[in-house]
Amino acid sequence: HRMMYASSPDRGLKSSLLVYQKVKEYLPDAELHCTYGFNNIDKLIAQGAAHFQKDKDECMKLIDKTGATFHGRLTQRQLYDEWRKSTCLIYITSFYETGWITGRSTPRAKTEEG
């Protein structure tokens, strides 16, 4: 029951954490790993976009409350490793994407052939 959230926090992290909170009622051993940081959002906050601070604070409180694991921004290799450990890739959003790169392909096990 290991889930992974791998998109920018402003694209649905808060909603995902609220859903995860409900999931934990039915699956107490469920895990949510948040694998994308607030790096870009912190830059916007520094430039005066104060509403992002409120959203970030709410997300961090929910992470603490639910026991989700916040990894922050990962390298591509670390992201791939986390993806392979997960049984579910959660993507709850109202953000209209032009393409969803995190869901484009399924990771394969490494074989002797490569």
Backbone hydrogen bonds, N-H to C=O, Kabsch-Sander energy under -0.5 kcal/mol:
donor,donor_aa,acceptor,acceptor_aa,energy
3,M,1,H,-0.7
3,M,31,E,-3.2
4,M,88,C,-1.9
5,Y,33,H,-2.8
6,A,4,M,-0.5
6,A,90,I,-0.5
11,R,8,S,-2.4
12,G,9,P,-1.3
13,L,9,P,-1.8
14,K,9,P,-0.6
16,S,12,G,-2.4
17,L,13,L,-2.6
18,L,14,K,-2.0
19,V,15,S,-2.2
20,Y,16,S,-2.7
21,Q,17,L,-2.2
22,K,18,L,-1.3
23,V,19,V,-2.5
24,K,20,Y,-2.4
25,E,21,Q,-0.5
25,E,22,K,-1.0
26,Y,22,K,-0.7
26,Y,23,V,-1.3
27,L,23,V,-3.0
30,A,27,L,-2.5
31,E,1,H,-2.8
33,H,3,M,-2.3
34,C,32,L,-0.6
34,C,69,T,-3.4
35,T,5,Y,-3.0
35,T,33,H,-0.7
42,D,38,F,-3.3
43,K,39,N,-1.3
44,L,40,N,-1.8
45,I,41,I,-2.6
46,A,42,D,-2.2
47,Q,43,K,-1.1
48,G,45,I,-1.8
49,A,44,L,-2.5
50,A,48,G,-2.0
52,F,49,A,-1.6
53,Q,50,A,-1.2
54,K,50,A,-1.2
55,D,51,H,-1.7
56,K,52,F,-2.5
57,D,53,Q,-2.8
58,E,54,K,-2.3
59,C,55,D,-2.3
60,M,56,K,-2.7
61,K,57,D,-2.2
62,L,58,E,-2.1
63,I,59,C,-2.5
64,D,60,M,-2.1
65,K,61,K,-2.7
66,T,62,L,-2.7
67,G,63,I,-1.5
68,A,63,I,-0.9
69,T,32,L,-3.0
70,F,68,A,-0.6
71,H,34,C,-3.0
71,H,69,T,-0.7
72,G,34,C,-0.7
74,L,35,T,-0.7
79,L,75,T,-2.7
80,Y,76,Q,-2.4
81,D,77,R,-2.3
82,E,78,Q,-2.5
83,W,79,L,-2.4
84,R,80,Y,-2.2
85,K,81,D,-1.2
86,S,82,E,-1.0
86,S,83,W,-0.7
87,T,2,R,-2.6
88,C,2,R,-1.6
90,I,4,M,-2.1
90,I,88,C,-0.7
93,T,91,Y,-0.6
96,Y,94,S,-0.5
97,E,95,F,-0.8
101,I,99,G,-0.9
103,G,100,W,-1.1
104,R,101,I,-1.1
114,G,111,T,-1.2
